[in-house]
């Protein structure tokens, strides 16, 4: 990992994301690209009138000063930080910035206070997650003790989960994180016997890794919902991060039947990372 994008809107939640990014950057010796999206009207930016141009220039300079002050943090000492100000109007264009700069990860703060709509749907976070072609780490709280030692990857061990699985290994094996892979068994028509699950997991690992060495890191838990199983297991193991795959523009909820992504993101206090399927 070489470059991490952090969208900045000067809120406390964007600072939570910046602090988390600083810890990631120190782990990976990566650069932080601090991105502020200056939302100005097309008229303001393209106006030929001298007064309009002066107004636009004033707001740009004001934003640059505020941005510089926001990035003056002790926890960024020793980290290369490159401020970027883009005159965009929508956060979906964060992915365009990621492409231009060949970024590896986006870390974004989110309120996520009350319900799925506030956390993802219609929000800047939702736009970033749905459009991003690289992993997105969503941070809701001030994580002062996060160290990335323990990662929980929620997986149904279907073939489409192989790519997110391999990308998770690539990201966290290099920093020697302990990765737990969890399958949640439900008491309904989706219930599977232990033998059925083990066969599915073995098939998955053989196709992904060419062996079943990581079988020892796979855990089967029983719960009433997939999301409850993941959250309870993460709490039990003292996880630092929950990782879930996403179909991108189809939304997080489409990986599992039901609403895994919605409920995990809504209820989890831990950072939640998405990998594109």
Number of C-alpha atoms within 10 A of each C-alpha: 16 13 21 26 29 29 26 27 16 13 12 16 19 21 23 22 27 27 22 26 28 25 20 22 22 15 14 15 16 20 21 26 23 20 19 22 20 18 12 15 13 11 11 16 14 11 14 10 9 9 11 15 15 13 12 19 14 12 13 17 11 11 16 17 11 12 20 11 10 14 18 10 12 7 13 18 11 11 16 16 19 12 17 17 16 15 14 16 13 13 20 18 16 24 21 14 16 20 13 8 13 13 20 18 25 28 28 27 27 23 19 22 12 10 14 17 14 17 22 24 15 11 15 19 24 23 20 25 31 22 18 24 19 18 23 25 25 28 30 25 19 18 16 10 9 17 15 18 15 19 21 24 24 24 23 21 19 12 13 15 21 19 14 21 23 12 14 22 14 12 16 16 12 11 13 12 16 14 23 21 21 22 21 22 21 16 11 9 6 8 13 14 8 11 9 10 17 15 10 15 21 18 17 21 19 13 13 16 13 11 13 15 11 15 13 9 11 16 12 15 15 16 15 12 17 25 23 18 22 26 20 14 20 23 13 9 12 13 22 21 25 25 23 25 28 24 17 22 15 10 18 25 18 17 22 15 9 13 16 21 23 20 19 23 25 20 17 22 18 22 25 21 23 26 24 22 16
